[in-house]
Amino acid sequence: MMLNLYPYNNGHLMVAPYEHIGALDLLSAETLADMMSQAQWAIRALKAAMKPDGFNMGINMGKVAGAGFAEHIHYHIVPRWNGDTNFMPVIGDVKVMPEHLDVVYQKLLQALAETRLER
């Protein structure tokens, strides 16, 4: 599990297997189960630390589908809040992030430690 260096929203996490495999259908059942377990843990931590109203989740498989690392599949977990969109991406071609990645990292690190006990 890792923070996205170029997040769509604060707290944007990615869950990736250790194996360098680029397609979901090539992953073992054990790896798939581990990725989903990590996703559940990430969601619990994000709920505790950041109180989102919902999530966008998904996989971009293959370069043409937007995968930045086409040879290494990863699962995106993007927290969402009511009203979290604004005019800045349309007018200014920029994304405003209300918290620095270091602040988000510290919040999530603590929440991950606390929610780990609930697994």
Secondary structure, DSSP 8 states (H G I E B T S, - for coil): -EE-SS-SSTT-EEE--SS----GGGS-HHHHHHHHHHHHHHHHHHHHHH--SEEEEEE--SGGGT-SSTTS--EEEEEE-TT---SHHHHTS----SS-HHHHHHHHHHHHHHHHTT-
